[in-house]
């Protein structure tokens, strides 16, 4: 990543950063994530690295966000202000026509508007899960979003936009931190209120820029699917590309699939993320940890957590695994072989059950992306979902696991078909026979 830079012109200051080399691609992150938070999320950082592997990627803070100057003309539609920011970046930083990539609500509409206002500067237009209207999500639902800025709403925004990561506490904390850094609560509220009042896009049929529309048909935020199809239908010659998953944004879900589709739109090659491997993941979680912490008291609870962390570290190491991270009341560990993960899971369930810390455990084998010590990918999210379905003192595994360890001494019982949030269809899960489960 390059450092944060300033574009200063007669309209003020725009902050931007540049990744990689190749054809110019201007990318606007949606909502309120500022430039200095992009590396905080390993998956967003991987997205930028991958796009920068074949493009000169320019990312900037829109007016009113992060390091860029505040919005001064509140009578003008916000999307027009931000589209002018795109123009300023292309003219002042790139210096020639560039591809423009926009996603979701604010960013997606801004990309469309830039192609309308200055088509000679937009060489290629790519939009993903773009929201031009909310299709039954008006009124009270929009007010819930505004109220959520002040913490005055029960709306679980992350479950709507990134269901595959909704159970990841670090992802939730990172989004909240980024949002607070990008705009104050007062500024964010004003932007949302203004954005909802502004007119919806019109005249999309007049866009002449070559356009690729990326859509996850199963996107959890349902208005995005209908809106994206309308955009593809209205822009002459637009190519609609359907992707997998239920997440709204490209940094969530299958990164290779999204980046590959963008590379195809730009007619360049992409060989996939460089740091991927097949591993077996073990996710664990202490059952009812919040209630137990309240009943036990802070001092005794900390002592139990230390005992938990010591036990997980020793057991994972003993069975040849690696602790990726302790999650506060659980662990994520990886193993080169599923048999080792299963033995570790059984030992961990038994050990913690004996000391009065019942845990639920999920095990799944999948390809993951490595970034430093962390692992990412849809397989990681699926493993977390499987864990979430387990009962106390139970090890629950994906359907792939019994097949991979056929002939071993592990015993499994089918627990039936489960709908796993963020993953289409139903998934058969199996319970592993463990010493702890045999005692219950």
TORNU-838000 format. One record per residue (C-alpha): residue number from 1; residue in three letters; x, y, z. Coordinates in steps of 0.2 Angstrom, whole numbers, plus 5000, padded with zeros to 4 digits. Layout:
N
+-----+-----+------+------+------+
:   i :  aa :    X :    Y :    Z :
+-----+-----+------+------+------+
: NUM : ALA :    X :    Y :    Z :
...
+-----+-----+------+------+------+
// end
This chain:
440
+-----+-----+------+------+------+
:   i :  aa :    X :    Y :    Z :
+-----+-----+------+------+------+
:   1 : UNK : 5000 : 5000 : 5000 :
:   2 : UNK : 5006 : 5017 : 4996 :
:   3 : UNK : 5004 : 5031 : 5009 :
:   4 : UNK : 4989 : 5042 : 5010 :
:   5 : UNK : 4991 : 5057 : 4998 :
:   6 : UNK : 4983 : 5073 : 4995 :
:   7 : UNK : 4975 : 5080 : 4979 :
:   8 : UNK : 4973 : 5099 : 4981 :
:   9 : UNK : 4963 : 5108 : 4968 :
:  10 : UNK : 4952 : 5123 : 4968 :
:  11 : UNK : 4938 : 5113 : 4975 :
:  12 : UNK : 4948 : 5108 : 4991 :
:  13 : UNK : 4957 : 5092 : 4997 :
:  14 : UNK : 4953 : 5074 : 4993 :
:  15 : UNK : 4964 : 5060 : 5001 :
:  16 : UNK : 4969 : 5045 : 4991 :
:  17 : UNK : 4981 : 5030 : 4990 :
:  18 : UNK : 4988 : 5020 : 4976 :
:  19 : UNK : 4991 : 5001 : 4975 :
:  20 : UNK : 5000 : 4992 : 4961 :
:  21 : UNK : 5003 : 4995 : 4943 :
:  22 : UNK : 4993 : 4992 : 4927 :
:  23 : UNK : 4978 : 5000 : 4919 :
:  24 : UNK : 4970 : 5013 : 4931 :
:  25 : UNK : 4955 : 5008 : 4941 :
:  26 : UNK : 4947 : 5020 : 4953 :
:  27 : UNK : 4938 : 5011 : 4967 :
:  28 : UNK : 4927 : 5020 : 4980 :
:  29 : UNK : 4924 : 5010 : 4996 :
:  30 : UNK : 4906 : 5012 : 5002 :
:  31 : UNK : 4898 : 5019 : 5018 :
:  32 : UNK : 4911 : 5028 : 5030 :
:  33 : UNK : 4927 : 5017 : 5029 :
:  34 : UNK : 4942 : 5029 : 5028 :
:  35 : UNK : 4958 : 5026 : 5020 :
:  36 : UNK : 4968 : 5024 : 5036 :
:  37 : UNK : 4957 : 5009 : 5041 :
:  38 : UNK : 4958 : 4999 : 5025 :
:  39 : UNK : 4972 : 4988 : 5031 :
:  40 : UNK : 4964 : 4985 : 5047 :
:  41 : UNK : 4952 : 4972 : 5039 :
:  42 : UNK : 4963 : 4957 : 5032 :
:  43 : UNK : 4950 : 4953 : 5019 :
:  44 : UNK : 4949 : 4971 : 5013 :
:  45 : UNK : 4968 : 4972 : 5012 :
:  46 : UNK : 4968 : 4956 : 5002 :
:  47 : UNK : 4955 : 4964 : 4990 :
:  48 : UNK : 4966 : 4979 : 4987 :
:  49 : UNK : 4982 : 4968 : 4985 :
:  50 : UNK : 4973 : 4957 : 4973 :
:  51 : UNK : 4966 : 4972 : 4963 :
:  52 : UNK : 4983 : 4980 : 4963 :
:  53 : UNK : 4991 : 4964 : 4956 :
:  54 : UNK : 4984 : 4969 : 4938 :
:  55 : UNK : 4979 : 4987 : 4940 :
:  56 : UNK : 4985 : 5004 : 4946 :
:  57 : UNK : 4972 : 5005 : 4960 :
:  58 : UNK : 4967 : 5022 : 4966 :
:  59 : UNK : 4956 : 5023 : 4982 :
:  60 : UNK : 4950 : 5039 : 4989 :
:  61 : UNK : 4940 : 5046 : 5003 :
:  62 : UNK : 4924 : 5054 : 4996 :
:  63 : UNK : 4920 : 5072 : 5002 :
:  64 : UNK : 4914 : 5072 : 5020 :
:  65 : UNK : 4923 : 5055 : 5024 :
:  66 : UNK : 4940 : 5052 : 5032 :
:  67 : UNK : 4954 : 5064 : 5027 :
:  68 : UNK : 4945 : 5073 : 5013 :
:  69 : UNK : 4937 : 5090 : 5016 :
:  70 : UNK : 4919 : 5091 : 5023 :
:  71 : UNK : 4904 : 5093 : 5012 :
:  72 : UNK : 4900 : 5112 : 5010 :
:  73 : UNK : 4886 : 5112 : 4997 :
:  74 : UNK : 4871 : 5103 : 5005 :
:  75 : UNK : 4859 : 5109 : 4992 :
:  76 : UNK : 4867 : 5098 : 4979 :
:  77 : UNK : 4863 : 5080 : 4978 :
:  78 : UNK : 4877 : 5070 : 4987 :
:  79 : UNK : 4879 : 5058 : 4973 :
:  80 : UNK : 4883 : 5073 : 4961 :
:  81 : UNK : 4896 : 5079 : 4974 :
:  82 : UNK : 4904 : 5062 : 4975 :
:  83 : UNK : 4904 : 5059 : 4956 :
:  84 : UNK : 4913 : 5076 : 4954 :
:  85 : UNK : 4926 : 5068 : 4967 :
:  86 : UNK : 4928 : 5054 : 4954 :
:  87 : UNK : 4931 : 5066 : 4940 :
:  88 : UNK : 4944 : 5076 : 4951 :
:  89 : UNK : 4953 : 5060 : 4955 :
:  90 : UNK : 4954 : 5054 : 4936 :
:  91 : UNK : 4959 : 5071 : 4930 :
:  92 : UNK : 4971 : 5076 : 4945 :
:  93 : UNK : 4979 : 5059 : 4949 :
:  94 : UNK : 4976 : 5047 : 4934 :
:  95 : UNK : 4978 : 5060 : 4920 :
:  96 : UNK : 4968 : 5049 : 4908 :
:  97 : UNK : 4952 : 5040 : 4906 :
:  98 : UNK : 4951 : 5026 : 4919 :
:  99 : UNK : 4940 : 5011 : 4924 :
: 100 : UNK : 4928 : 5015 : 4939 :
: 101 : UNK : 4922 : 5002 : 4951 :
: 102 : UNK : 4908 : 5006 : 4963 :
: 103 : UNK : 4899 : 4995 : 4976 :
: 104 : UNK : 4883 : 4995 : 4986 :
: 105 : UNK : 4873 : 5010 : 4990 :
: 106 : UNK : 4883 : 5027 : 4990 :
: 107 : UNK : 4898 : 5020 : 4980 :
: 108 : UNK : 4888 : 5011 : 4967 :
: 109 : UNK : 4877 : 5026 : 4963 :
: 110 : UNK : 4892 : 5037 : 4963 :
: 111 : UNK : 4900 : 5026 : 4950 :
: 112 : UNK : 4884 : 5027 : 4939 :
: 113 : UNK : 4883 : 5046 : 4941 :
: 114 : UNK : 4901 : 5048 : 4936 :
: 115 : UNK : 4898 : 5038 : 4920 :
: 116 : UNK : 4883 : 5050 : 4916 :
: 117 : UNK : 4892 : 5066 : 4920 :
: 118 : UNK : 4909 : 5063 : 4912 :
: 119 : UNK : 4908 : 5048 : 4901 :
: 120 : UNK : 4923 : 5053 : 4891 :
: 121 : UNK : 4933 : 5050 : 4907 :
: 122 : UNK : 4926 : 5033 : 4912 :
: 123 : UNK : 4934 : 5020 : 4901 :
: 124 : UNK : 4925 : 5005 : 4909 :
: 125 : UNK : 4911 : 5005 : 4922 :
: 126 : UNK : 4910 : 4990 : 4935 :
: 127 : UNK : 4897 : 4990 : 4949 :
: 128 : UNK : 4893 : 4977 : 4961 :
: 129 : UNK : 4877 : 4974 : 4971 :
: 130 : UNK : 4872 : 4992 : 4967 :
: 131 : UNK : 4858 : 5001 : 4976 :
: 132 : UNK : 4848 : 5014 : 4966 :
: 133 : UNK : 4832 : 5011 : 4976 :
: 134 : UNK : 4827 : 5001 : 4991 :
: 135 : UNK : 4812 : 4991 : 4984 :
: 136 : UNK : 4801 : 4991 : 4999 :
: 137 : UNK : 4814 : 4995 : 5012 :
: 138 : UNK : 4809 : 5014 : 5013 :
: 139 : UNK : 4801 : 5023 : 5028 :
: 140 : UNK : 4804 : 5014 : 5045 :
: 141 : UNK : 4818 : 5003 : 5039 :
: 142 : UNK : 4828 : 5018 : 5033 :
: 143 : UNK : 4825 : 5027 : 5049 :
: 144 : UNK : 4832 : 5012 : 5058 :
: 145 : UNK : 4848 : 5014 : 5048 :
: 146 : UNK : 4849 : 5033 : 5054 :
: 147 : UNK : 4845 : 5028 : 5072 :
: 148 : UNK : 4858 : 5014 : 5071 :
: 149 : UNK : 4871 : 5028 : 5069 :
: 150 : UNK : 4868 : 5034 : 5087 :
: 151 : UNK : 4865 : 5016 : 5094 :
: 152 : UNK : 4847 : 5019 : 5095 :
: 153 : UNK : 4841 : 5004 : 5085 :
: 154 : UNK : 4842 : 4985 : 5087 :
: 155 : UNK : 4846 : 4984 : 5068 :
: 156 : UNK : 4860 : 4972 : 5065 :
: 157 : UNK : 4868 : 4980 : 5050 :
: 158 : UNK : 4882 : 4968 : 5049 :
: 159 : UNK : 4870 : 4953 : 5047 :
: 160 : UNK : 4862 : 4963 : 5032 :
: 161 : UNK : 4878 : 4967 : 5023 :
: 162 : UNK : 4890 : 4953 : 5028 :
: 163 : UNK : 4881 : 4938 : 5035 :
: 164 : UNK : 4896 : 4927 : 5032 :
: 165 : UNK : 4905 : 4937 : 5045 :
: 166 : UNK : 4891 : 4942 : 5057 :
: 167 : UNK : 4897 : 4929 : 5070 :
: 168 : UNK : 4915 : 4936 : 5069 :
: 169 : UNK : 4917 : 4948 : 5084 :
: 170 : UNK : 4933 : 4955 : 5077 :
: 171 : UNK : 4925 : 4959 : 5060 :
: 172 : UNK : 4911 : 4968 : 5070 :
: 173 : UNK : 4923 : 4978 : 5080 :
: 174 : UNK : 4933 : 4983 : 5065 :
: 175 : UNK : 4918 : 4989 : 5055 :
: 176 : UNK : 4913 : 5000 : 5070 :
: 177 : UNK : 4930 : 5007 : 5073 :
: 178 : UNK : 4931 : 5011 : 5054 :
: 179 : UNK : 4914 : 5019 : 5054 :
: 180 : UNK : 4918 : 5030 : 5069 :
: 181 : UNK : 4935 : 5036 : 5061 :
: 182 : UNK : 4927 : 5039 : 5044 :
: 183 : UNK : 4914 : 5051 : 5051 :
: 184 : UNK : 4907 : 5058 : 5067 :
: 185 : UNK : 4890 : 5052 : 5072 :
: 186 : UNK : 4883 : 5069 : 5068 :
: 187 : UNK : 4891 : 5069 : 5051 :
: 188 : UNK : 4886 : 5051 : 5047 :
: 189 : UNK : 4868 : 5055 : 5052 :
: 190 : UNK : 4867 : 5070 : 5041 :
: 191 : UNK : 4874 : 5061 : 5026 :
: 192 : UNK : 4862 : 5047 : 5028 :
: 193 : UNK : 4847 : 5059 : 5030 :
: 194 : UNK : 4852 : 5069 : 5015 :
: 195 : UNK : 4856 : 5053 : 5005 :
: 196 : UNK : 4839 : 5046 : 5008 :
: 197 : UNK : 4830 : 5063 : 5003 :
: 198 : UNK : 4840 : 5065 : 4987 :
: 199 : UNK : 4832 : 5060 : 4970 :
: 200 : UNK : 4835 : 5042 : 4964 :
: 201 : UNK : 4846 : 5040 : 4948 :
: 202 : UNK : 4837 : 5043 : 4932 :
: 203 : UNK : 4843 : 5041 : 4913 :
: 204 : UNK : 4853 : 5025 : 4916 :
: 205 : UNK : 4848 : 5020 : 4898 :
: 206 : UNK : 4858 : 5035 : 4891 :
: 207 : UNK : 4875 : 5028 : 4899 :
: 208 : UNK : 4886 : 5024 : 4884 :
: 209 : UNK : 4901 : 5017 : 4894 :
: 210 : UNK : 4905 : 4999 : 4893 :
: 211 : UNK : 4897 : 4992 : 4909 :
: 212 : UNK : 4899 : 4976 : 4919 :
: 213 : UNK : 4887 : 4973 : 4933 :
: 214 : UNK : 4891 : 4960 : 4947 :
: 215 : UNK : 4877 : 4952 : 4957 :
: 216 : UNK : 4876 : 4940 : 4971 :
: 217 : UNK : 4858 : 4934 : 4968 :
: 218 : UNK : 4857 : 4927 : 4986 :
: 219 : UNK : 4863 : 4944 : 4993 :
: 220 : UNK : 4856 : 4945 : 5011 :
: 221 : UNK : 4851 : 4963 : 5009 :
: 222 : UNK : 4837 : 4959 : 4997 :
: 223 : UNK : 4834 : 4976 : 4989 :
: 224 : UNK : 4851 : 4975 : 4981 :
: 225 : UNK : 4847 : 4960 : 4970 :
: 226 : UNK : 4832 : 4969 : 4962 :
: 227 : UNK : 4841 : 4985 : 4961 :
: 228 : UNK : 4856 : 4977 : 4953 :
: 229 : UNK : 4846 : 4968 : 4940 :
: 230 : UNK : 4837 : 4984 : 4935 :
: 231 : UNK : 4853 : 4993 : 4933 :
: 232 : UNK : 4859 : 4979 : 4921 :
: 233 : UNK : 4843 : 4980 : 4912 :
: 234 : UNK : 4843 : 4998 : 4909 :
: 235 : UNK : 4861 : 5001 : 4904 :
: 236 : UNK : 4863 : 4997 : 4885 :
: 237 : UNK : 4874 : 4982 : 4882 :
: 238 : UNK : 4878 : 4980 : 4901 :
: 239 : UNK : 4885 : 4963 : 4905 :
: 240 : UNK : 4877 : 4955 : 4920 :
: 241 : UNK : 4889 : 4943 : 4930 :
: 242 : UNK : 4881 : 4932 : 4944 :
: 243 : UNK : 4892 : 4928 : 4958 :
: 244 : UNK : 4890 : 4916 : 4973 :
: 245 : UNK : 4887 : 4921 : 4992 :
: 246 : UNK : 4876 : 4932 : 5001 :
: 247 : UNK : 4887 : 4947 : 5006 :
: 248 : UNK : 4885 : 4964 : 4999 :
: 249 : UNK : 4903 : 4970 : 4997 :
: 250 : UNK : 4917 : 4962 : 4988 :
: 251 : UNK : 4929 : 4961 : 5003 :
: 252 : UNK : 4917 : 4948 : 5010 :
: 253 : UNK : 4914 : 4931 : 5003 :
: 254 : UNK : 4924 : 4924 : 4989 :
: 255 : UNK : 4937 : 4936 : 4985 :
: 256 : UNK : 4945 : 4927 : 4970 :
: 257 : UNK : 4928 : 4926 : 4961 :
: 258 : UNK : 4925 : 4945 : 4963 :
: 259 : UNK : 4943 : 4950 : 4958 :
: 260 : UNK : 4942 : 4938 : 4944 :
: 261 : UNK : 4926 : 4945 : 4937 :
: 262 : UNK : 4934 : 4963 : 4938 :
: 263 : UNK : 4949 : 4957 : 4929 :
: 264 : UNK : 4938 : 4950 : 4915 :
: 265 : UNK : 4929 : 4967 : 4914 :
: 266 : UNK : 4946 : 4975 : 4912 :
: 267 : UNK : 4952 : 4962 : 4900 :
: 268 : UNK : 4968 : 4958 : 4910 :
: 269 : UNK : 4973 : 4941 : 4919 :
: 270 : UNK : 4972 : 4937 : 4937 :
: 271 : UNK : 4980 : 4921 : 4944 :
: 272 : UNK : 4971 : 4921 : 4961 :
: 273 : UNK : 4976 : 4925 : 4978 :
: 274 : UNK : 4994 : 4921 : 4981 :
: 275 : UNK : 4993 : 4914 : 4999 :
: 276 : UNK : 4980 : 4900 : 4999 :
: 277 : UNK : 4980 : 4883 : 5005 :
: 278 : UNK : 4969 : 4868 : 5011 :
: 279 : UNK : 4967 : 4867 : 5029 :
: 280 : UNK : 4955 : 4859 : 5042 :
: 281 : UNK : 4949 : 4872 : 5054 :
: 282 : UNK : 4943 : 4870 : 5072 :
: 283 : UNK : 4932 : 4884 : 5079 :
: 284 : UNK : 4927 : 4883 : 5098 :
: 285 : UNK : 4916 : 4894 : 5109 :
: 286 : UNK : 4911 : 4893 : 5127 :
: 287 : UNK : 4893 : 4890 : 5129 :
: 288 : UNK : 4883 : 4904 : 5137 :
: 289 : UNK : 4899 : 4913 : 5141 :
: 290 : UNK : 4891 : 4930 : 5145 :
: 291 : UNK : 4879 : 4922 : 5158 :
: 292 : UNK : 4893 : 4912 : 5166 :
: 293 : UNK : 4904 : 4928 : 5167 :
: 294 : UNK : 4890 : 4937 : 5176 :
: 295 : UNK : 4887 : 4923 : 5188 :
: 296 : UNK : 4905 : 4919 : 5191 :
: 297 : UNK : 4912 : 4937 : 5194 :
: 298 : UNK : 4926 : 4946 : 5185 :
: 299 : UNK : 4941 : 4938 : 5195 :
: 300 : UNK : 4935 : 4920 : 5194 :
: 301 : UNK : 4930 : 4922 : 5176 :
: 302 : UNK : 4947 : 4928 : 5171 :
: 303 : UNK : 4955 : 4914 : 5180 :
: 304 : UNK : 4943 : 4902 : 5170 :
: 305 : UNK : 4947 : 4910 : 5154 :
: 306 : UNK : 4966 : 4909 : 5157 :
: 307 : UNK : 4963 : 4890 : 5160 :
: 308 : UNK : 4953 : 4889 : 5144 :
: 309 : UNK : 4967 : 4897 : 5134 :
: 310 : UNK : 4981 : 4887 : 5142 :
: 311 : UNK : 4971 : 4871 : 5138 :
: 312 : UNK : 4967 : 4875 : 5120 :
: 313 : UNK : 4985 : 4881 : 5116 :
: 314 : UNK : 4992 : 4864 : 5124 :
: 315 : UNK : 4979 : 4853 : 5115 :
: 316 : UNK : 4981 : 4861 : 5098 :
: 317 : UNK : 5000 : 4860 : 5099 :
: 318 : UNK : 5000 : 4842 : 5105 :
: 319 : UNK : 4989 : 4837 : 5090 :
: 320 : UNK : 5000 : 4847 : 5077 :
: 321 : UNK : 4989 : 4862 : 5075 :
: 322 : UNK : 4991 : 4880 : 5075 :
: 323 : UNK : 4981 : 4893 : 5086 :
: 324 : UNK : 4977 : 4907 : 5074 :
: 325 : UNK : 4968 : 4917 : 5087 :
: 326 : UNK : 4960 : 4916 : 5104 :
: 327 : UNK : 4943 : 4924 : 5102 :
: 328 : UNK : 4940 : 4929 : 5120 :
: 329 : UNK : 4929 : 4914 : 5124 :
: 330 : UNK : 4935 : 4902 : 5111 :
: 331 : UNK : 4948 : 4898 : 5098 :
: 332 : UNK : 4951 : 4897 : 5080 :
: 333 : UNK : 4965 : 4884 : 5075 :
: 334 : UNK : 4971 : 4876 : 5059 :
: 335 : UNK : 4977 : 4858 : 5056 :
: 336 : UNK : 4986 : 4851 : 5041 :
: 337 : UNK : 4975 : 4835 : 5042 :
: 338 : UNK : 4957 : 4832 : 5047 :
: 339 : UNK : 4961 : 4817 : 5058 :
: 340 : UNK : 4972 : 4828 : 5069 :
: 341 : UNK : 4959 : 4842 : 5070 :
: 342 : UNK : 4946 : 4829 : 5076 :
: 343 : UNK : 4957 : 4822 : 5089 :
: 344 : UNK : 4961 : 4839 : 5096 :
: 345 : UNK : 4942 : 4843 : 5096 :
: 346 : UNK : 4938 : 4828 : 5106 :
: 347 : UNK : 4952 : 4831 : 5118 :
: 348 : UNK : 4947 : 4849 : 5120 :
: 349 : UNK : 4929 : 4845 : 5123 :
: 350 : UNK : 4933 : 4832 : 5136 :
: 351 : UNK : 4946 : 4843 : 5145 :
: 352 : UNK : 4935 : 4859 : 5146 :
: 353 : UNK : 4919 : 4849 : 5151 :
: 354 : UNK : 4929 : 4841 : 5166 :
: 355 : UNK : 4933 : 4859 : 5172 :
: 356 : UNK : 4915 : 4865 : 5170 :
: 357 : UNK : 4918 : 4875 : 5154 :
: 358 : UNK : 4906 : 4866 : 5141 :
: 359 : UNK : 4911 : 4872 : 5123 :
: 360 : UNK : 4903 : 4870 : 5106 :
: 361 : UNK : 4915 : 4865 : 5092 :
: 362 : UNK : 4914 : 4866 : 5073 :
: 363 : UNK : 4926 : 4857 : 5061 :
: 364 : UNK : 4927 : 4860 : 5043 :
: 365 : UNK : 4940 : 4857 : 5029 :
: 366 : UNK : 4942 : 4871 : 5015 :
: 367 : UNK : 4954 : 4882 : 5006 :
: 368 : UNK : 4959 : 4897 : 5015 :
: 369 : UNK : 4969 : 4913 : 5012 :
: 370 : UNK : 4984 : 4916 : 5023 :
: 371 : UNK : 4988 : 4934 : 5028 :
: 372 : UNK : 5001 : 4934 : 5041 :
: 373 : UNK : 4995 : 4924 : 5056 :
: 374 : UNK : 4977 : 4925 : 5051 :
: 375 : UNK : 4966 : 4915 : 5039 :
: 376 : UNK : 4951 : 4921 : 5028 :
: 377 : UNK : 4939 : 4914 : 5016 :
: 378 : UNK : 4921 : 4908 : 5015 :
: 379 : UNK : 4927 : 4891 : 5022 :
: 380 : UNK : 4932 : 4900 : 5038 :
: 381 : UNK : 4915 : 4908 : 5039 :
: 382 : UNK : 4907 : 4891 : 5036 :
: 383 : UNK : 4917 : 4883 : 5050 :
: 384 : UNK : 4911 : 4897 : 5062 :
: 385 : UNK : 4893 : 4894 : 5056 :
: 386 : UNK : 4894 : 4875 : 5059 :
: 387 : UNK : 4901 : 4878 : 5077 :
: 388 : UNK : 4886 : 4890 : 5080 :
: 389 : UNK : 4874 : 4875 : 5077 :
: 390 : UNK : 4883 : 4863 : 5090 :
: 391 : UNK : 4876 : 4860 : 5107 :
: 392 : UNK : 4886 : 4860 : 5123 :
: 393 : UNK : 4900 : 4847 : 5123 :
: 394 : UNK : 4897 : 4843 : 5105 :
: 395 : UNK : 4909 : 4843 : 5090 :
: 396 : UNK : 4899 : 4846 : 5074 :
: 397 : UNK : 4908 : 4844 : 5057 :
: 398 : UNK : 4904 : 4847 : 5039 :
: 399 : UNK : 4899 : 4833 : 5027 :
: 400 : UNK : 4916 : 4833 : 5020 :
: 401 : UNK : 4924 : 4828 : 5036 :
: 402 : UNK : 4918 : 4810 : 5037 :
: 403 : UNK : 4922 : 4807 : 5019 :
: 404 : UNK : 4940 : 4813 : 5021 :
: 405 : UNK : 4943 : 4802 : 5036 :
: 406 : UNK : 4935 : 4786 : 5030 :
: 407 : UNK : 4943 : 4771 : 5037 :
: 408 : UNK : 4948 : 4780 : 5053 :
: 409 : UNK : 4942 : 4776 : 5071 :
: 410 : UNK : 4931 : 4792 : 5072 :
: 411 : UNK : 4912 : 4789 : 5074 :
: 412 : UNK : 4899 : 4801 : 5067 :
: 413 : UNK : 4880 : 4803 : 5069 :
: 414 : UNK : 4870 : 4813 : 5056 :
: 415 : UNK : 4862 : 4828 : 5064 :
: 416 : UNK : 4852 : 4832 : 5049 :
: 417 : UNK : 4851 : 4847 : 5037 :
: 418 : UNK : 4854 : 4864 : 5043 :
: 419 : UNK : 4851 : 4881 : 5035 :
: 420 : UNK : 4867 : 4891 : 5038 :
: 421 : UNK : 4866 : 4910 : 5038 :
: 422 : UNK : 4875 : 4917 : 5023 :
: 423 : UNK : 4876 : 4901 : 5013 :
: 424 : UNK : 4863 : 4895 : 5001 :
: 425 : UNK : 4853 : 4879 : 5003 :
: 426 : UNK : 4854 : 4866 : 5017 :
: 427 : UNK : 4870 : 4858 : 5024 :
: 428 : UNK : 4871 : 4841 : 5032 :
: 429 : UNK : 4881 : 4841 : 5048 :
: 430 : UNK : 4888 : 4827 : 5058 :
: 431 : UNK : 4891 : 4825 : 5077 :
: 432 : UNK : 4908 : 4817 : 5082 :
: 433 : UNK : 4908 : 4804 : 5096 :
: 434 : UNK : 4919 : 4811 : 5110 :
: 435 : UNK : 4922 : 4806 : 5128 :
: 436 : UNK : 4912 : 4822 : 5133 :
: 437 : UNK : 4897 : 4817 : 5122 :
: 438 : UNK : 4897 : 4799 : 5128 :
: 439 : UNK : 4896 : 4805 : 5147 :
: 440 : UNK : 4880 : 4815 : 5143 :
+-----+-----+------+------+------+
// end
